[in-house]
């Protein structure tokens, strides 16, 4: 669940549709970093699916060609973006030399 969802009070049961139903039109983009438990390599990706757990399961099931050989993966970082362009820019930055340096310094991983 994105950080900004925390603290939102859900309506009482029977007081209307659940919060998720009310917000289903609002699509969030995720930028995430996975780390292989076997090789220690990192993978940076993005997704418009709001559920990072499902995305991680797909990577660990071998459904993504680029991460198939490093299974199992663990989620080490994720960021929420408001649109596709913002997410792709952030993903490309994290894949760059400066971005990798930022990841290593700020997330304390090698």
C-alpha positions as CSV (number, residue, x, y, z in Angstrom):
1,X,0.0,0.0,0.0
2,X,1.5,3.4,-0.9
3,X,2.7,5.6,1.9
4,X,0.0,8.3,1.3
5,X,-2.8,5.8,1.9
6,X,-1.7,5.4,5.5
7,X,-4.0,7.3,7.9
8,X,-7.0,7.3,5.6
9,X,-10.1,6.3,7.6
10,X,-12.2,3.7,5.9
11,X,-16.0,4.2,6.0
12,X,-18.0,2.1,8.4
13,X,-19.3,-1.1,6.9
14,X,-22.4,-0.5,4.9
15,X,-21.6,3.2,4.6
16,X,-20.8,3.1,0.9
17,X,-18.3,1.4,-1.4
18,X,-14.8,0.5,0.1
19,X,-12.0,3.0,-0.4
20,X,-10.3,0.8,-3.1
21,X,-13.5,1.0,-5.1
22,X,-13.7,4.7,-4.8
23,X,-10.1,5.1,-5.9
24,X,-10.0,2.5,-8.6
25,X,-9.7,5.2,-11.3
26,X,-6.4,6.4,-9.8
27,X,-3.6,4.3,-11.2
28,X,-0.3,4.6,-9.5
29,X,3.0,3.7,-11.1
30,X,5.7,1.9,-9.1
31,X,9.4,2.0,-9.6
32,X,11.0,-0.9,-7.7
33,X,14.4,-2.5,-7.0
34,X,14.8,-6.2,-6.5
35,X,17.8,-8.1,-5.3
36,X,18.6,-11.7,-6.1
37,X,19.2,-13.9,-3.1
38,X,21.4,-16.1,-5.2
39,X,23.6,-13.7,-7.2
40,X,23.2,-10.5,-5.2
41,X,22.5,-8.6,-8.4
42,X,19.9,-5.8,-8.5
43,X,17.0,-5.3,-10.9
44,X,15.3,-2.0,-11.5
45,X,11.8,-2.0,-13.0
46,X,8.5,-0.2,-13.1
47,X,4.9,-1.2,-13.2
48,X,1.5,0.4,-13.3
49,X,0.1,-2.3,-11.1
50,X,-0.4,-0.9,-7.7
51,X,0.5,-4.2,-6.0
52,X,4.3,-4.7,-5.7
53,X,3.7,-8.1,-4.1
54,X,2.1,-9.5,-7.2
55,X,4.9,-8.1,-9.3
56,X,7.5,-9.7,-7.1
57,X,5.6,-13.1,-7.4
58,X,5.7,-12.8,-11.2
59,X,9.5,-12.2,-11.1
60,X,10.0,-15.1,-8.8
61,X,7.8,-17.4,-10.9
62,X,10.2,-16.9,-13.8
63,X,7.6,-15.0,-15.9
64,X,10.1,-12.2,-16.6
65,X,13.0,-13.2,-19.0
66,X,15.5,-10.7,-17.5
67,X,15.1,-11.9,-13.9
68,X,14.4,-15.6,-14.5
69,X,18.0,-16.7,-13.7
70,X,18.3,-14.9,-10.4
71,X,15.3,-16.3,-8.6
72,X,14.4,-15.9,-5.8
73,X,14.2,-12.1,-5.6
74,X,13.4,-9.8,-2.7
75,X,11.9,-6.3,-2.9
76,X,14.5,-3.9,-1.4
77,X,13.0,-0.5,-2.5
78,X,9.9,0.9,-4.2
79,X,8.7,4.4,-5.1
80,X,5.3,5.6,-6.1
81,X,5.0,7.9,-9.2
82,X,2.0,9.7,-10.5
83,X,2.3,8.9,-14.2
84,X,4.2,6.8,-16.7
85,X,6.6,9.5,-17.7
86,X,7.7,10.2,-14.1
87,X,8.1,6.4,-13.5
88,X,10.2,5.8,-16.6
89,X,12.4,8.8,-15.9
90,X,13.1,7.6,-12.4
91,X,13.7,4.0,-13.6
92,X,16.2,5.2,-16.2
93,X,17.9,7.3,-13.6
94,X,18.3,4.4,-11.2
95,X,19.8,2.3,-14.1
96,X,22.4,5.0,-14.9
97,X,25.8,5.3,-13.3
98,X,24.7,8.1,-11.0
99,X,21.5,6.2,-10.2
100,X,23.4,3.1,-9.2
101,X,25.7,5.3,-7.0
102,X,22.6,6.8,-5.4
103,X,21.1,3.4,-4.7
104,X,24.3,2.1,-3.1
105,X,24.7,5.2,-0.9
106,X,21.1,5.7,0.1
107,X,20.0,2.1,0.5
108,X,23.2,0.9,2.0
109,X,23.5,-2.0,-0.4
110,X,26.3,-3.0,-2.8
